[in-house]
């Protein structure tokens, strides 16, 4: 199924593909990767050893490290992972907790979205008189918000088609949360950010058409794409 997703997204990113075709391909890819997550959860319910709970520390390089971390969190939470953001000596990292299949989905998708966000930011025009950094931060926040909304909808649609799936996913979520709380018993919620740029609407629009479903098809894609 993941191979099908990669092929769909490769077609969607082809310059010869029309916007309408790209959106249709992306919608199908999003549907497939959500179904993949449900399938893995059902298989693990029968054989827990096939999909263990894991954790993965992802370093988020500057610039815009806080904003890139926000994108990672926005991808991870709908895919049933839990996160802790770590800020140390000016560096930012996000510690992911989740079942292996979900952490893998989140990591691959995040890597792909960084590349797509870089392309979108390059094409976005900073309004006259607007500070470029402020505009880009708000653009990234809008992009992340759109991606999160789309992922929640896809995951909800995939799980609602399976009887008793809510109970399976609730049990998995509880296991992941306990794993996170054991590692970070004193973690607290981050304060809401206040952004001054006007790029939110533009970023949200870009996020509504971003390719969702994986990242392995991105040639040379790295987590430093926005550098």
Steps between C-alpha positions, in 0.01 A plus 500: 500500500783741579650423162171603338507822701852585386403442135192721531699782657777471243238554229348790691838676519569459128513849339289366212216415739215753503387650835171309482679172434750568778221566752321178401821298536577662833152428633539133411845485660365655821219245509742210451746600771214545747374153412854368545504634855168331578616171349817502709301570816267207432789264429679611816186435705537133403879492526643788711858400420464606135451869586674595827494839670816692412643846545703709259686825564494733199737794497349811341770727358489878468381728355131494591562200725202575724274529197629175349447333837141626492454335161636171635263510796213588266574189295573266791191559717237406235704188424459396865850584618580707808774760512726692735682805367847551645682834488860494613773758443323648203430166331159339458409131487173310510478166679237281331322217680269258324455159346769429245268521200366840611842647582624385159203663327550825689875517434466428127217746454675775697812466287292528183303799627817692583601476136154603384494791745835619368357505147191683619696761691725560202195574288330721760538877469578689819267805514660841483597624844471153656801355678599187300563286808164593659319423174671163463426396858131579461501328159639183656242515779221520242653217299522278810140581600367394159702178501380411851136552403532282192676221688236497775225470241675217315577305817143542626353380171727193493426395858124562482464233233619224737272373782643547852803683358456783750563257786815365333638849437410622849692211652801574279488870591501416868807281462686774312408769751625287789828447317542875453404580860749248633778667301392858584299499825542878547429612143256790465300654219682758291372856500302611193712694250416850381587556135495841335540409133221496241599175331253273681232501229754440225662218695163342579410503131829326418438244772161408354669372183819353649572134425416282800588138546877453506836652423730232365425605141660842546837482334762638734235615747637585844374654819717807430305590187392836643853608588 
